[in-house]
Amino acid sequence: MTELITEKPNEVIVADQISGKDIEQLRIYYPMLTFNGKDKTKIQMSQKTLKMQMENKSVSFEILKSGKNELKRTGKSLKHRNGLVEPVYFDADGLSAKYRIYTEK
């Protein structure tokens, strides 16, 4: 697997590529914080974008390259050091994917 991470002000862009015998597709997971032990996260999700807001702060996850594939929720809560997370994911078209994580300026 090759992962190229590009940092810019208020965002990180990630480009992943995988190769190997019998590998046909790449799936990307993102741990969406749903509860911090005190407050629930306000979640807005579309086919390509996830926006999470809590305590006047927001973080977004956006698919930049996936073809027709879209974000999906797993519906499973997992314990995390910051509270509870629910993994969201998307299947890449083939063996490469590109996405970004950013905050509003």
ChimeraX attribute file (.defattr): number of C-alpha atoms within 10 A of each C-alpha:
attribute: neighborCount
match mode: 1-to-1
recipient: residues
	/A:1	9
	/A:2	10
	/A:3	13
	/A:4	11
	/A:5	14
	/A:6	11
	/A:7	12
	/A:8	9
	/A:9	8
	/A:10	11
	/A:11	17
	/A:12	15
	/A:13	18
	/A:14	17
	/A:15	16
	/A:16	17
	/A:17	15
	/A:18	15
	/A:19	14
	/A:20	8
	/A:21	5
	/A:22	6
	/A:23	10
	/A:24	11
	/A:25	13
	/A:26	17
	/A:27	13
	/A:28	17
	/A:29	15
	/A:30	16
	/A:31	14
	/A:32	23
	/A:33	24
	/A:34	22
	/A:35	19
	/A:36	15
	/A:37	10
	/A:38	7
	/A:39	11
	/A:40	16
	/A:41	18
	/A:42	14
	/A:43	15
	/A:44	11
	/A:45	15
	/A:46	11
	/A:47	13
	/A:48	18
	/A:49	17
	/A:50	20
	/A:51	19
	/A:52	19
	/A:53	16
	/A:54	16
	/A:55	9
	/A:56	5
	/A:57	9
	/A:58	15
	/A:59	17
	/A:60	19
	/A:61	23
	/A:62	19
	/A:63	24
	/A:64	15
	/A:65	16
	/A:66	18
	/A:67	12
	/A:68	10
	/A:69	14
	/A:70	15
	/A:71	22
	/A:72	17
	/A:73	14
	/A:74	11
	/A:75	9
	/A:76	10
	/A:77	16
	/A:78	14
	/A:79	11
	/A:80	13
	/A:81	8
	/A:82	11
	/A:83	16
	/A:84	18
	/A:85	20
	/A:86	20
	/A:87	18
	/A:88	18
	/A:89	18
	/A:90	20
	/A:91	20
	/A:92	22
	/A:93	16
	/A:94	16
	/A:95	17
	/A:96	21
	/A:97	23
	/A:98	19
	/A:99	19
	/A:100	19
	/A:101	19
	/A:102	17
	/A:103	15
	/A:104	9
	/A:105	6
